[in-house]
Amino acid sequence: MILFFISFVNIRKTSIKKYFKNTQIYEKENDQNGYLGLKKLAYSIGNETTGHYYLTHFRAKAEEIQKIEMKLKLNDNVMKFITIRTED
């Protein structure tokens, strides 16, 4: 399993569980997960000037990351996201 970080900005405050539904996540790092708050964006995206920031850390297979990224890409409420693979 590989350790990944995913950070994303959402238009509305929501549960991050829906993005990880039907995926196999191993050893979720609960102490560093969740909602980071409503923050002002550095530049406007569309008409939005603020966004709800989320960060999650977990271990998963690369195939599962592709599924999660596809869900983030297809969701209209997600303005931007980044996935980072880290060394153990």
N, C-alpha and C positions, 0 to 999 in steps of 0.2 A: 504494500500500500504506500501511496505517496501522500505527503502532507501538502495541502492546498490552502490558500487564502482566497476568498472571494469578497470583494467590496463592491457595493452597488448603490445607486441613488434612485430613489423612487419618488414619484409625484405625491402619492398618498402614503400615509402610515399604514402598514399591513404586516401580516405575519410572514416571516421568511420560510415557514414550514412548507408552504405551497410550492415553492421552487424546488424543494428537495423531496417532494412526494414521489413515490415509486422509484427511488434511486437507492442504491446500497451505500450508505455512509458508515465508515468504521471509525471508532475512537474519536467521536466528536469532542472537541476541546471546549467544553461548556463555559469555562471561566472567561473566555475571550470572544464570545459570540453575542450577536444581537444588535439592538438598535442603538445608534450613536447620537441620534437627535436630529432636529430640524436645523439646517444650516443654510446660509446664503451661498449660492453658487458663485464661482469666480467670474463666470460669464453666463448670460442668459441662454437657455436652450428652449427654442420656441418662444413661448410667452412666460415660461417659468423662470423665476429668479431664486427660488428656494427649493430644497429637496430634503427628503428624509434619508439619512445615511445609515447603511447597515454593513456589518463586517462579520464574517464567519470563518472559522478555522476547522478543518476536518481532514481525515484520511480517506482516500477513495481510489478506485482504479481510474485510469485515464478515460475509459469508455463512459463512466458515470459523469465525468466532468463535461463531456460533450453533450449529454442529455440536459444537464443543468444549464449550460450556456445557451442551448437552443430555447429552453423555456424563458430565459432572461431576454433573449433577442426577440422572441415573439410577443412578449408582454408589452403593451402600450404604456403602462405606468412606469416602466424602468427606463430612465433617461440615459444612463451609462453604467457600465460595469467593467471590472478588471478581475482576471483570474491569475494568480501567481502560484507557481510551483516552487516549493522550497526544498532544500536539502534537510535530511533528518538530523 
